[in-house]
Amino acid sequence: MKLVISHAHQGLMAAASKVLSATWQCCKVDFLGNALPDAGKGQRQMLLAAINTAFAQETHEAAVAHWRIVADQLRDKFPNLGALMAEAEVLSYLAFPKAHRTQIHSTNPLG
């Protein structure tokens, strides 16, 4: 096992690393569900579009760099979202081959 995707639960995160020697990642759908409630209804589509630009990057490195830019841009107006993005790990799946990415980005079939 190389990647564990779950809720951001400290025990699961620790077990992924220590017991399974795997990379841990927060479920993309769970992250977005936690990220958007602080914004008003009219702002959610814009925030979702901004965040999704990071997921659209070709490489893990490019996605991480873009993620930081988006987080910095949003931090002043949405401090909670900026802080959540600074702490979140939702891009690990992009380090895997492109053919596998659509199957491993989330634990939620809706995502």
C-alpha positions in Angstrom: 0.0 0.0 0.0 1.4 3.4 -1.0 -1.4 5.8 -0.3 -4.1 6.0 2.3 -7.0 8.5 1.8 -9.3 9.2 4.7 -10.8 11.8 6.9 -8.3 14.0 8.7 -8.3 11.8 11.8 -5.0 11.9 13.8 -5.0 8.1 14.5 -5.6 7.2 10.8 -2.9 9.6 9.7 -0.4 8.2 12.2 -1.3 4.6 11.3 -0.9 5.2 7.6 2.7 6.4 8.2 3.8 4.1 11.0 2.0 0.9 10.4 1.5 0.9 6.7 4.5 3.0 5.6 2.2 4.8 3.3 1.6 8.4 2.4 -1.6 9.9 3.9 -4.0 12.2 2.1 -7.2 13.9 3.1 -10.2 12.9 0.9 -10.7 15.7 -1.7 -14.4 15.7 -1.2 -14.1 15.9 2.6 -11.6 18.8 2.2 -13.9 20.7 0.0 -16.8 20.1 2.3 -14.8 21.6 5.2 -13.3 24.4 3.1 -16.5 26.0 1.6 -18.9 26.5 4.5 -17.2 29.7 5.7 -17.9 31.4 2.4 -21.3 32.8 1.4 -23.4 31.0 -1.2 -22.4 33.5 -3.9 -18.7 33.0 -3.2 -18.5 29.2 -3.1 -18.4 28.7 -6.9 -15.5 31.1 -7.2 -13.6 29.4 -4.3 -14.3 26.0 -5.7 -13.0 27.1 -9.1 -9.9 28.6 -7.6 -9.1 25.5 -5.5 -9.8 23.2 -8.5 -7.1 25.0 -10.6 -4.5 23.2 -8.3 -6.1 19.8 -8.9 -5.8 20.5 -12.7 -2.0 20.8 -12.7 0.0 18.1 -14.6 2.5 17.2 -11.9 2.5 17.0 -8.1 5.1 19.7 -7.9 3.2 22.1 -10.0 0.0 21.4 -8.0 1.7 22.0 -4.7 3.2 25.3 -6.0 -0.1 26.4 -7.4 -1.9 25.4 -4.2 0.3 27.7 -2.2 -0.4 30.6 -4.6 -4.2 30.1 -4.3 -4.0 29.8 -0.5 -2.0 33.0 -0.3 -4.5 34.8 -2.6 -7.5 33.6 -0.5 -5.9 34.1 3.0 -6.8 37.8 3.5 -10.5 37.5 2.6 -11.0 33.9 3.9 -8.5 33.4 6.7 -10.0 30.1 7.8 -9.8 28.7 4.3 -6.2 30.0 3.9 -5.2 28.3 7.1 -7.0 25.0 6.1 -5.2 25.0 2.8 -1.9 25.6 4.4 -2.4 22.5 6.6 -4.3 20.3 4.2 -2.7 17.4 2.3 -5.0 16.6 -0.7 -2.5 16.5 -3.5 -0.6 13.4 -2.8 -2.5 11.4 -5.4 -0.9 13.6 -8.1 2.5 11.9 -7.4 1.1 8.7 -8.8 0.8 7.8 -12.6 -1.8 9.9 -14.4 -3.8 6.7 -15.3 -4.5 6.1 -11.7 -5.4 9.6 -10.5 -9.1 9.6 -11.2 -9.5 6.4 -9.1 -7.5 7.5 -6.1 -8.2 11.2 -5.4 -11.1 10.6 -3.0 -12.9 8.0 -0.9 -16.2 9.5 -1.9 -17.8 8.2 -5.1 -19.3 11.6 -5.7 -15.9 13.2 -5.9 
